[in-house]
Amino acid sequence: MKKMIGRGLIHFLAVAAVASLACCKGSHGSSHVDDTGEDVEMKYASNIRITVHGGYHEVTVRNPWDTVRTLQKYILVPRESAMPEDLPEGTLVRIPVRNALVYSTVHTGLLDELGAVSAIGGVCNSEYIKSQNIRRRIAAGAVADCGNSMAPDMEKILQLRPDVIMLSPFENNDKYSKVGEIGIPIIECADYMETSPLGRAEWVKFYGLLTGTEEAAESMFEEVEKNYLSMKGLASKATRMPKVLLDQRYGQVWNVPAGMSTTGILIQDAGGVNPFAEIRQSGSVPLAPEKVLSMAHDADVWLVRFNQTTDKSLKELADDSPVNCEFKAFKEGNVYGCNTRYSNYFEETPFHPDRILHDYIRILHPELTGDRTLHYFHRLK
């Protein structure tokens, strides 16, 4: 059995090497291209550029940690078309993708919503997937479970032979260890590093292009944009701006939203104040709990996301850490929880920020909304 697996592995690596050489040949031919192309309109996203050329799309992903550099450049060529001549340098991907390994539940859920579930050949972190459609396909063997995204099952990945691997990049990733060595194009889903909620949501145009669902993606984004701007306009009428604390200590650190993070902008657009707005970067920032207390002790509202079998109570929150009792929002009972074990919060809100903005505004400014229903949060008792 081991010999068979060994031969299969050698055969696949040989195929991957040939594919890699073909990719390099297609990507590193003449860099002179007469067709300057036409950019797809990106109103909010700052880390991605999509350019339409004759016979292919060129997608440039900017390095969010070093914005003068390029993280990745993809050359997307229709699957049924002949290979264009004089392609620019970049990672060659045939579209639409038919067999993707998707690391993140955020992106598996998105592809399902776009009607591209058949393009998902494998997933990681399957225990967190809530889509019944995808779970049924995993159970039926139509989607491979490739284990934990931090240490994926390489044997299953080699057996799957995906067209692409979709994963969320991180700084100093060392090209994703063994996964980066097998010649499969890696789609670096850097949407989470955008500096605005609509900027992140606009990446759906790229994922629609990858999977042949451009119309569905464009329609989805237009609806999200309309709803978001409408709610933002409503929040601008507020006469007060409550300070908002998010989540709690995990281990030795408390991850807080930086001033240029999508969550930080969401708080601002909902008519709130982010206590950590002075940290001028995107994404979240790990701080010591004592530092969080010094900067946000007077927060008016506390929003806590957690994952457990039963809903969290105020007493349980107090038992989690003594520092929790010191915040103004805790003392006044203005704490709202979202149990992500049962809620689709993480699957839905990255590409539907309008939905979480609804909750934020209803919590921060109930006087502005007649409808008090919350999608994800509830007040802790």
N, C-alpha and C positions, 0 to 999 in steps of 0.2 A: 504493500500500500504506500509506504514511504517513498519507494522508488518511483511509483506512478506519479505521486504528487511532485517529486523532484523533477521528473521529466516534463510534467505539465508546466511547472514553474519556469524551467529553462526555456521551454517552447514559448511561453507567454512573454518572458523577458526579451527573447529574440524578436518576437513580433513587435513588442513595444519599442525596441531599439530601432527597428526598421521604420515604425511609424514616427518615431522621434526624428529620424534622419529625414523622412519625407516632410515632416513639419518644418524642420529647419530649412530644407530646400525651398519650400513654399514661402517661408517667412523671411528668409535672408537672401532672396534673389536681388535683382536690381532694386535699389531704394528710390529710383526715379519713377514717379507716378504722375502722368499728365493730368489725371482726373483729381482735382482738388477736393471734390466731394461737397456734400451739403450736410450741415449739422442738424441733428434732431433737436428740437427745442427742449431745453432743460431749464425750467424757470427757477428751481430752488436748489437742486443738487449741485454741489460744487466739486465733488471728487470723481465725477465721471463725465466723459464726453463720447457721444455716439455720432459717427460721421458715415453718411451713406455714399458709397462709391459705386461705379459701374461694376456689378458682379459681386460685391462684397460690402460688409460693414466693418468699420474700424472702431473699436471701443478702447478708449484710453482711461485707465483707472489711476488717479493721482494718489501718491503715497500720503495718507492722512497724517503721518507722523513727521514727514519731511516734504512739505508741499511743493518744493521746487523739483522734486523727483517723481518719476513715474513708477507706480507699483507694478502694473501689468498693462500690456497692450494685446488685445485680442483681434484676430482677423477672422471674421465670421463669414463663411462661404456657404451658400445654399447647398444642401446635400445632393440634390439631383443635377447641379450645374457642373460644367467643366471647370477645371481650376483656372482662374484668371492668370494672365501673365503679369510679371513685374509687381508681385505683391510686396507691400512694405514689410518690415520686420515686425514680428509679433507671434503670439501663440495661435496656431491655426485650429479652428473649431468648425466642424461641419454642423449646420443647423437645418431644421430643428433637431435639437438633441433628443435622442430616443432612449438613452440608458444612462441616467445620471445617478451618481452616488451623492446623496444630500446629507450633510452632517447635521444641520440645524433644523429643529422642529419649526422654527419660524418660516424657513424656506420650503419645507415639505408642505406645510399648511397653505402657503401662498400658491405653490404650483397646483395643489388640489383645487383651490378657489379659481384659478385661471383656467381650469379644465385641462390641465396638462399632467394629471396624475399618472398617465401611462408612460410618461417620460422618466418617472422615478423607478430606477432599477434596484437601488439599495439605499438604506438609511443608517444613521447612527443614532444612539440615544433613543431607541424605539420605545422605551418605557415611558417617555414623556410625551409621546405623540397622542393627541386626543382625537384626531380625525378618524371617525369610524371607517371611512372609505379606505384610508391607508392601512389601518389596523387589519381590516379584512384581507387586504392584498398581502400583507405580511404573513398572516395566518395561512393563506392559500399558497404561499411560496412564490407569489408573483413579484414580491419585493424582498430582497435579501436584507437580513439584519446583520450589519457589519460591526456591531458592538459599540463600545464607548468611543466618542469622538477624540478623547485625549489619548487613547491607545487602541485604535481600530484593529480589527481582525484582518491582517494582511492576506491570509490565505483566502478568505472569502472575497476580498477585494480583487485578488488576482483571478479568482474563478468568475467573478461578475464581469470583468473587463469593461468597466464603464466608459462611456464616451468622454465624460468630464467628471470631476469631483468638485462639488460646490461646498465651500467652507468659509467661515468668517475668519479673516486674517487677524493676526495680532503682531505687535511690534517685536522685532528680533526673533522671528519665528523659525529661523534656520531652515526655511523652505520645507517645513512640516515633516522633518525626519524622513522615515522610509517612504512615506506616501509620495514625497517629492522626487523620488529616485526611480519611479517605475514608468515614466514617460507618458502618463495620462495628464491631459490639460487640467490645471487647477483653476477653477473660477473663484477668484477672491472676492467674496461678498462683503465688501467694505461699507455697505449701506449704513451700518450702525455707527460709523464714525462721522456721518454728516452732522452739520451744525444746526439743522432745523428739522422738525418733524416732517414737514412736507418735502424737504430735501431727501430724507430717507425714503419716504413713500414713493418718490418719483423714480427710484431705482426699479420699480415694477416694469418700467418701459424696457429696461435691459433684459429682465427675466422673461418678459413676453417675447422679445426678439429671439432669445435663446431657444424657446420652446415652441415657436410658431403661433403664439397667442397674442400677437401685437394689438389687435383690435380690442380684445377683452381687457388687456392691460391698460390701454389708453382710456377706455371707458371707465374702468375702475378708478384710475387716478383722477379723472375729471370730476367724478362724484365725490371723492374724498376731499379734493381741493375746494369744491363749492361748499360742502358742509363745514369744513374747517374754518374757512374765511368768514362764513356766516356766524359761527359761534365766537370766533375771535372778535368780530365786530360787536357782538352782544356784550362780551366781557369788558370791552373798552368803555362801556357806560358805567362801570362800577365806580363808586365814590370812595372805596377803601381798598387796600391791597394787603390781604393777610399774608403773613410769613409762613412758608410751607416746609416741613421736615419730611424726609422720605426714608422709609425702611428703618433698619436698626443694625446693631453690632452683630457681626458674624465672625467668630474666632476673636482675633485681636484687632480687627479693623472694622470700620464702618464706611462702606462705599457710598459716596454722596455725588449728586449730579453737578458736574462742573458748569461754569457759566455759559459755555458754548455747546453744551450737550443738548441732545434732542429733548430730554426730560426737563432740563433747565429752561429751555425755550417754551416748552409746554406750560410750565408753571407761570412764566411771564405772560404768555398769550391768554391764560385763564384769568388774568388779573390778580396774580399772586406775586410774592417776592421769594426768590431763591436765596437762602442765607449764604450760599457758596458761589454766588454770581461773580465774585471778585477773582475766582480761579479761572483764568481765561484760557480754557482748553476744552476740547470735546471729550465725550465719553464720561465715565465716572472716575472718581479719585478716592483712593483709600486713605482714610484719616483715623487717627486714634480717637476712641470714644470721648475722651476728655476734650479734645480739640473740637469735636462736633458739638459738645455741650456748650463750650465757650462761645461758639459762633451762632448756635441756633437754640439756646436755652429759652428764648422768648418766642419761639414759633407758635403761631396761633392754631395751626392745623397740622396733624401728623398722619401721614399716609403710609401704612405698613403692608408690604407684600410678604406673604409667607406660604409655605407648602407643608401641609400637615392634614391628618385625617379628620380632625375636628377644628372648628373655628376658634381662633385665638380670643381670649378675654383680656380685659384690662389687668386682672390679677396675674394672669400668665405672663403678660408683657412685663409687669413689674418684677416677676420672678426670673425672667430671662436675664436681666442685668440691673443692678442697683441704680445705674446712671439713668435708666429710663424714667424713673419717678421724678427726676429733677426738671423735666421739661414742662413748660407752661401748658402746652396742649394736653399732656397727660393729666396734669392737675385739674384741668377744666373739663376733661372728658371729651375733648375734640380729637379723638383718634379713630381713624377709619382703616379697616383691614380688607385685603383682597387675598382670598385663599386660592393660589394659583394651581392647586391640585385639582380643583373642580372648575375653575374659571379658565377661559381661553385667552386670558390677558396677554401672555407672552406670544401666543400664536397670532393674535388678531391686531394688536395695537401698533406694531412697527409699521404696517402698511395701511392701517386705518386709524391714524392718530386723531381723527375727528371724534372717534368713539370715546377715547380716554379724555379728550378735551371736554366732552359733554359732562363726564363725571366730575372732573376738576371744577368746572364752573358751577355745577349744582351743589358741590360741597362748599366752595369758597364764597359763592354769591347766590344763595337760594332765593334771594329777593328778585333776581333777574329772570328766573325760570319758573314757569307755572308747573312744569312736570318735575316732580322730585324723585323720580325713579332713577336708580343708579345701576349701571351695567355691571360693574366689577367690584365696587367697594360697598361696605356697609359699616355703620358706626359700631365700634366695639363696646360691649357691655361689661 
